[in-house]
Amino acid sequence: MGSTYSLFKIVIETLKMVNNPHDRQAVAHAISEVNNDGVCGPLILAAKTNPAKGIGIIKPVGIQWKPGSTSLVGHRKCAWSPWVVDNTLNSHIPIQAKLEPTRQSWALSRDFCETNFFFGASKQTLPPSMNR
């Protein structure tokens, strides 16, 4: 998700640089000049080290959407915000939060299954949410 989010930011920055978003030449020129420091770190489309002008190399980070924070989203209160939870490929981006299961009831049920169901527990001993 981090790399996808960064690409949307690149598009927004590009469209801010042109007067007419339907002018393909202007958009092509603008995107080749975009420099953005996003959730995955700097993405410089005009760098001399890129394979071609307008192509950027991104080192993705793993994010997880969590309840909002005004410090993460342009100082506005938002219901959800992206938090960096894995920086394996981009270690200069700091981890902001711990990766957590998105459905904790599922994780608890799965752990229950692994420890009880597969070792002879009957359907009647499973949690009510798993009795279907």
Residue, then its C-alpha position, 0 to 999 in steps of 0.5 A: m500500500g505504501s508504494t500505491y499511496s506514493l504514486f497517488k501523491i505523485v499524480i496529485e503533485t503533477l496535476k498541481m504543476v499544470n494549468n490544463p490536466h488535458d494537455r498531455q505534453a504539459v503533464a508529461h513534462a511536469i511528471s518528469e520534474v516531480n520530486n516527492d518525499g512521501v511515506c516511502g521516502p524520497l521519490i525523485l523522477a528527475a534523478k540522473t540515476n533513474p533508468a529514464k527521465g520520469i521514472g522513479i525507483i521506489k523502496p516500499v515500506g509496509i503500512q497499516w491503516k489505523p485510527g486517525s492522527t492529526s500529525l500524520v495527515g496534514h494537521r487535519k483530523c481524519a478517521w484513519s491514517p497510514w502508519v509505517v509498520d515495516n521498513t525492511l526494504n527502506s530502513h531510513i524510514p522509521i517504523q511508526a507502529k506495530l503491525e497488528p491483526t486487522r480482525q483480532s477475533w479471527a486471530l484468536s479463533r485461529d489460535f484456538c483452532e490450532t491448539n484445540f481443534f486439530f488435537g481432537a476437540s469437538k465442534q461443541t468445544l469451539p467458540p460460538s463464532m466458529n460453530r457454523 
